[in-house]
Amino acid sequence: MSEVIKVMLVDDHAVVRMGFRLLLDGTPDVRVVAEAESGEDAIRKLQEVRPDIVVLDLSMPGIGGLEALSRILARDSAIRVLVLTAHEDAMHARRVLKAGARGYLSKRSAPEAMIHAIHQVMQGRTFLEPAIAQELAVQQLTGDRNPVDMLSEKEFKVFLSLARGQSVADIAEVMCLSPRTIGTHLYNIKQKLGAANSAELAIIAMRHQLLEP
């Protein structure tokens, strides 16, 4: 009998977690050992449950999925993180893989795809949804570069938070940085993207489908 894969589900919607749990607990070699409703909650439970794989949503209140991904891997680099999200763009996929995620799957995928992704990630492979993998490959071949790609990891997190309407003070608190540092990031973001204010940043984010529908 194969070893059971221990999974932690991280999503702020209880109904979504329930659906994933029913799916995964019905798979012979997979068991959900914990659920978390936020990145902060997941980090608190990591030491207690020690999952093999964290299935992580990106759009959550609090620190959000991108910051949670960084902190989870900082705590334990052996944990495999599979990002499962409503975002279907190659840009988010590139960012999370660069940050250390082992897989990227959209919530619109068939249930079998999630089970397959978990097995692939557990075996040390990287999993990408075929459509997103193709988009990434085309961008690499053509050399197409989105202006948002010029943002650093921290700038990208600040950019998304601002686009969602968060204040500089709120972002500083969540990211454990000073408001002055966030202000510097904001200045650099505006320069790189040619935006005059937060409203224009939100328009850029929507244009590139970076805000969850």
C-alpha positions in Angstrom: 0.0 0.0 0.0 1.4 3.4 -0.9 2.1 6.0 1.7 -0.8 8.5 2.5 -0.2 12.0 1.3 -1.1 14.5 4.0 -2.8 17.7 2.7 -3.6 21.0 4.3 -6.4 23.1 2.6 -6.0 26.9 2.8 -9.0 28.8 1.5 -11.2 31.5 3.1 -14.4 29.9 1.8 -15.7 27.1 4.1 -17.9 25.6 1.3 -14.9 25.4 -1.0 -12.8 23.7 1.6 -15.6 21.2 2.3 -15.8 20.3 -1.5 -12.1 19.8 -1.7 -12.1 17.7 1.5 -14.8 15.4 0.1 -12.9 15.0 -3.1 -9.5 14.3 -1.5 -10.7 12.2 1.4 -12.4 10.0 -1.2 -9.0 9.3 -2.8 -7.3 6.2 -1.2 -3.8 7.6 -0.8 -4.7 11.2 0.1 -5.9 12.5 3.5 -6.8 16.1 4.5 -5.1 16.6 7.9 -6.0 20.3 8.4 -7.9 23.2 7.0 -7.1 26.9 7.3 -9.2 30.0 6.5 -6.2 32.3 6.0 -2.4 32.4 5.4 -2.0 33.4 9.1 -4.1 30.4 10.2 -2.1 28.0 8.0 1.2 29.2 9.3 0.0 28.7 12.9 -1.1 25.1 12.2 2.0 24.0 10.2 4.1 22.9 13.1 1.2 20.9 14.6 0.0 19.0 11.5 3.2 18.9 9.3 1.5 18.3 5.9 3.3 17.0 2.9 1.3 19.4 0.6 -0.4 22.7 1.2 -3.2 23.5 -1.3 -3.2 27.3 -1.2 -5.7 29.9 -2.5 -4.1 33.2 -3.6 -7.0 35.7 -2.9 -7.6 35.7 0.9 -8.0 38.3 3.5 -5.0 39.2 5.7 -1.6 38.5 4.3 -3.0 36.8 1.2 -1.8 33.8 -0.7 1.5 35.2 -2.2 2.8 36.3 1.2 1.5 33.1 2.8 3.5 31.1 0.2 6.7 32.9 1.1 6.2 32.5 4.8 5.2 28.8 4.6 8.4 27.9 2.6 10.5 30.1 5.0 9.2 27.9 7.9 9.7 24.6 6.1 11.2 24.4 2.6 10.4 20.7 2.4 6.6 21.5 2.2 5.2 21.3 -1.3 2.8 24.1 -2.2 0.1 23.6 -4.8 -1.6 26.9 -5.7 -5.3 26.4 -6.5 -6.9 29.7 -7.6 -9.5 31.5 -9.6 -6.7 33.4 -11.4 -6.1 31.8 -14.8 -3.3 34.1 -16.0 0.3 33.1 -16.8 1.7 36.1 -14.8 0.4 34.7 -11.4 1.7 31.3 -12.4 5.1 32.6 -13.2 5.2 34.5 -9.9 4.2 31.6 -7.6 6.6 29.2 -9.3 9.4 31.7 -8.9 8.4 32.0 -5.2 8.8 28.3 -4.8 5.3 26.8 -5.5 5.4 23.3 -7.0 2.2 23.6 -9.0 -0.5 26.0 -10.3 -4.1 24.9 -11.0 -7.3 26.9 -11.6 -10.5 26.3 -9.7 -12.2 25.7 -12.9 -10.2 22.5 -13.6 -11.9 19.1 -13.4 -11.6 17.3 -10.0 -9.4 14.6 -11.5 -6.9 17.4 -12.4 -6.5 18.3 -8.8 -5.8 14.7 -7.7 -3.4 14.3 -10.6 -1.6 17.6 -9.6 -1.3 16.4 -6.0 0.3 13.2 -7.1 2.7 15.0 -9.5 3.8 17.5 -6.9 4.3 14.8 -4.3 6.6 13.0 -6.7 8.8 16.1 -7.0 7.5 17.2 -10.3 6.1 20.7 -11.2 2.5 20.8 -12.3 1.0 23.4 -14.6 -2.4 23.4 -16.2 -1.8 22.8 -19.9 -3.3 26.1 -21.1 -1.2 28.1 -18.7 1.9 26.1 -19.5 1.4 26.8 -23.2 0.9 30.5 -22.5 4.2 30.6 -20.5 6.0 28.8 -23.3 4.7 31.1 -26.0 5.7 34.2 -24.0 9.2 32.8 -23.4 9.6 32.0 -27.2 8.3 35.4 -28.4 10.0 37.4 -25.7 6.8 39.2 -24.9 7.2 41.2 -21.7 4.3 42.6 -19.7 5.2 45.9 -17.9 4.0 44.3 -14.7 6.7 41.6 -15.0 9.2 44.4 -14.3 8.0 44.6 -10.7 10.0 42.9 -8.0 8.3 40.3 -5.8 7.5 42.8 -3.0 6.4 45.4 -5.5 4.1 42.9 -7.1 2.5 42.2 -3.8 2.1 45.9 -3.0 0.7 46.5 -6.5 -2.0 43.9 -6.1 -2.9 45.1 -2.6 -3.2 48.7 -3.8 -5.3 47.6 -6.8 -7.7 45.8 -4.3 -8.1 49.1 -2.5 -5.9 48.6 0.6 -4.2 51.6 2.1 -0.5 52.0 2.5 -0.9 51.7 6.3 -2.8 48.4 6.0 -0.3 47.0 3.5 2.6 48.0 5.8 1.0 46.2 8.7 0.3 43.0 6.8 3.8 42.8 5.2 5.5 43.8 8.5 7.2 46.8 6.8 7.1 50.5 7.6 4.7 52.8 5.8 7.7 54.6 4.4 9.0 51.5 2.8 5.6 50.8 1.3 5.6 54.4 0.0 8.9 53.8 -1.7 7.6 50.6 -3.3 4.5 52.6 -4.4 6.7 55.3 -6.0 8.7 52.6 -7.9 5.6 50.8 -9.0 4.0 54.0 -10.5 7.3 54.8 -12.3 7.5 51.3 -13.8 3.9 51.1 -14.8 3.4 54.8 -15.8 0.5 55.2 -13.3 -0.4 58.4 -11.6 -2.4 57.0 -8.7 -4.0 53.9 -7.1 -7.0 54.1 -9.4 -4.8 53.7 -12.4 -3.0 50.8 -10.8 -6.4 49.1 -10.3 -7.2 49.7 -14.0 -3.9 48.1 -15.0 -4.5 45.1 -12.7 -8.0 44.6 -14.2 -6.7 45.0 -17.7 -4.3 42.2 -17.1 -6.9 40.1 -15.3 -4.9 40.1 -12.1 -7.9 40.7 -9.8 -10.1 37.7 -9.0 -13.4 37.8 -10.7 
